[in-house]
């Protein structure tokens, strides 16, 4: 199974935040969208639809733990590492993506095809896909 198989089933809208926004704005976006990670975009419009990083609930907690209440005013750019963006493509296998997430200790990956943001895949998406695949295999084995 490939990443594109999961993306077909997900909503195509990817929630993003700009690097110059505050933790408060990012947290409000996550809350309003009922999600736990945002794709971070550059301050200026970049060529194509690219990602500069990921901003997660963990980053909100880190900002408040390090800066107290003032953490809500910290810029998203101060909490992400642009050089270390880990991403996948829609043709990657779920096994490969699961390995990337495990190795980098992350739960969300932007999916980038030809420098364009195609979506976001989460560990929950991968687990659900593996569960669905196992259920389908069990049904076909019991039908045989």
Residue, then its C-alpha position, 0 to 999 in steps of 0.5 A: x500500500x502506498x501513501x497515495x492510497x491513504x490520501x485518496x480517502x482523506x480530505x484534500x484540505x491541508x491546514x497551514x500556518x506561516x512562519x511569522x505567526x505566533x504559537x497562539x495563532x497556530x494553536x487556534x488553527x489546530x483547535x478550530x480544525x480539530x488537528x494536532x499538526x500544521x504544515x508551516x509555510x514560508x513568510x513569503x509566497x514560495x514557488x509552488x505549494x511547498x512546506x518549510x516545516x511542521x508545527x505540532x501540539x508538542x511545539x505548543x507545549x515546549x513554547x509554554x514550558x520554556x517561556x511561560x505565558x509569554x510562549x503564546x507570543x513566540x513565533x512559529x519559526x523559532x520552534x521549527x527546524x527548517x533544515x530537518x524537514x522530514x517528508x515523504x512522497x505519495x508513491x512511498x510505501x506505508x512501511x517506508x513512511x512508518x520507518x521514517x516516523x519511527x526513526x525521527x520520532x514524529x507522528x505527522x509527515x508532509x507529503x510532497x510531490x514535485x516540490x508541491x504539498x500534496x497532503x499530510x499523513x499521520x501515524x494514525x492514518x498508517x495504523x488504520x490502513x494496516x488494520x483495514x488491510x489485516x481485516x480484509x485479509x482475514x475476511x478473504x481467508x475465512x471466505x476461502 
